[in-house]
């Protein structure tokens, strides 16, 4: 039909890759990558924090060192993306530009110390949370970062939320309460303390919300490349993370080394944590916020299925199902932007 032909032509006009007669737009590739990254990083992080040697339950990698390595990987990724963005100037220009921003424009760099500290705290809290909660409960509860981000956006940026968005936030809170509501037939965590995990997630949501809004304020007040800002953020976070290693795990590092009990899964978690932001950037560039939200909502469902099949630590209850539906619906509703009505022009 003519409508089908027009849809195909519209799809083919989008930037993407072609495999023979099949054209796949970049935005769908980016969304699939976001779905996989969001799901895989949670499951891998949870699996990596479960002691494999039950005779020695403390034989797991130090989360403080993993946070530091994740920030170092993030810095390297930011340098690579800046090089791609400014490839005409060459790699030497990229290094000199970073040096200038760090040394000569130090006032702007120091502003990033606040979000860097919060992101470092957040990353440590997420490792703690996934050491004490199953992956699906974590994934659903962590959606409360939408609420904290909204509140800080209203307070710090002066944003105004519609009644629909406030309704979605109330629905979100109700859903998380249902997910966390204790039931007689709810499974207990096989590893860790669920209460500690819940507190860690809630603190991470607060840290994520404030840091994200503060970082947005910095970006809006500057015309600098986001990759330069990410590099500066990663540098501060790595230095603060090293302080956390010294403060919390100096004795264990002195005894067993910085990379004690690291394995392939540990490095996978670090890489996924570090380069996940690049995937989000691709989604923002090629897709829209609504499709991004659907990918995050689908990730909750996919995490639950995989957690049940592979980790064998998740049992579906009526309270959890109801809460998950509310959280997913609230996430989609909050991101929905009604179409703008054309303004009538009066004579």
Residue pairs with C-beta under 8 A, 6 or more apart in sequence:
11 23
11 25
12 23
14 23
14 25
14 26
14 27
15 25
15 26
15 286
16 23
16 24
16 25
16 26
16 27
16 28
16 29
17 23
17 24
17 26
17 29
18 24
25 286
26 282
26 286
27 283
27 286
27 287
27 288
27 291
28 287
30 279
30 282
30 283
30 285
30 286
30 287
31 283
31 287
31 291
31 292
31 294
31 295
33 279
33 282
33 283
34 279
34 280
34 282
34 283
34 292
34 295
34 296
34 299
35 295
35 298
35 299
35 302
37 272
37 276
37 279
38 276
38 295
38 296
38 299
39 299
39 302
39 303
39 306
40 272
41 269
41 272
41 273
41 276
42 130
42 135
42 138
42 139
42 299
42 303
43 135
43 303
43 306
43 307
43 310
43 311
44 265
44 268
44 269
44 272
45 126
45 127
45 130
45 269
45 272
45 273
46 130
46 133
46 134
46 135
46 138
46 307
46 311
47 265
47 311
48 60
48 61
48 265
48 266
48 268
48 269
49 60
49 63
49 127
49 130
49 131
49 191
49 192
50 190
50 191
50 311
51 57
51 58
51 59
51 60
51 191
52 59
53 59
59 261
60 261
61 259
61 260
61 261
61 262
61 263
61 266
62 245
62 249
62 252
62 253
62 258
62 260
62 261
63 124
63 127
63 128
63 131
64 124
64 241
64 244
64 245
64 248
64 249
65 245
65 249
65 253
65 258
65 259
66 127
66 266
66 269
66 270
66 273
67 120
67 123
67 124
67 127
67 237
67 241
67 244
68 238
68 241
68 242
68 244
68 245
69 270
70 123
70 270
70 273
70 274
71 120
71 123
71 234
71 235
71 237
71 238
71 241
71 274
72 234
72 238
72 274
73 270
73 271
73 273
73 274
73 275
74 230
74 233
74 234
74 237
74 274
74 275
74 277
75 230
75 231
75 234
75 235
75 238
77 274
77 275
77 277
77 278
78 227
78 228
78 230
78 231
78 234
79 94
79 98
79 227
79 231
81 227
81 278
81 281
82 94
82 97
82 98
82 225
82 227
82 228
82 231
83 91
83 94
85 225
85 227
86 93
86 94
86 97
86 225
97 228
98 228
98 231
101 108
101 109
101 224
101 228
101 232
102 109
102 232
102 235
108 222
108 224
109 232
111 218
112 215
112 218
112 229
112 232
112 233
112 236
113 236
114 211
114 214
115 211
115 212
115 214
115 215
115 218
115 233
116 232
116 233
116 234
116 235
116 236
116 237
116 240
117 236
117 237
117 240
118 207
118 208
118 210
118 211
118 214
119 207
119 211
119 233
119 237
120 237
120 240
120 241
120 244
121 203
121 207
122 204
122 207
122 208
122 211
123 237
123 241
123 273
124 244
125 200
125 201
125 203
125 204
125 207
126 142
126 200
126 201
126 204
128 196
128 197
128 200
129 138
129 142
129 197
129 198
129 200
129 201
129 204
130 138
130 197
131 191
131 192
131 197
132 189
132 191
132 192
132 193
132 194
132 195
132 196
132 197
132 200
133 141
133 189
133 192
133 194
133 197
133 198
133 201
134 187
134 189
134 307
134 311
134 313
134 314
135 303
135 306
135 307
135 311
135 314
136 300
136 303
136 304
136 307
136 308
136 314
136 320
137 179
137 180
137 194
137 197
137 314
137 320
138 197
138 201
139 299
139 300
139 303
139 304
140 175
140 176
140 179
140 300
140 320
140 323
140 324
140 327
141 176
141 179
141 180
141 198
141 201
141 202
142 201
142 204
142 205
143 172
143 175
143 176
143 296
143 300
143 327
143 330
143 331
144 172
144 173
144 176
144 201
144 202
144 205
145 204
145 205
145 208
145 209
145 212
146 169
146 172
146 330
146 331
146 334
147 169
147 172
147 173
147 205
147 209
148 205
148 206
148 208
148 209
148 210
149 208
149 209
149 212
149 213
150 161
150 165
150 169
150 209
150 334
151 209
152 209
152 210
152 212
152 213
152 214
153 159
153 213
154 160
154 161
156 213
156 214
156 217
157 213
157 216
157 217
161 169
164 333
164 336
164 338
165 334
167 333
168 330
168 331
168 333
168 334
169 330
169 334
171 326
171 329
171 330
171 333
172 326
172 327
172 330
172 331
172 334
174 323
174 326
175 322
175 323
175 324
175 325
175 326
175 327
175 328
175 329
175 330
176 323
176 327
177 323
178 319
178 320
178 322
178 323
178 326
179 319
179 320
179 323
179 324
179 327
180 198
180 323
181 319
181 323
183 317
183 319
185 315
185 317
186 315
186 317
186 319
186 320
187 313
187 314
187 315
188 194
189 197
189 313
190 313
215 229
215 233
218 229
219 226
219 229
222 229
226 281
230 277
245 253
245 258
252 260
253 260
280 292
283 291
283 292
283 295
284 292
289 335
289 337
290 332
290 335
290 336
290 337
292 335
293 331
293 332
293 334
293 335
294 332
296 331
297 328
297 331
297 332
300 324
300 327
300 328
301 324
301 328
304 314
304 316
304 324
307 313
307 314
308 314
308 315
308 316
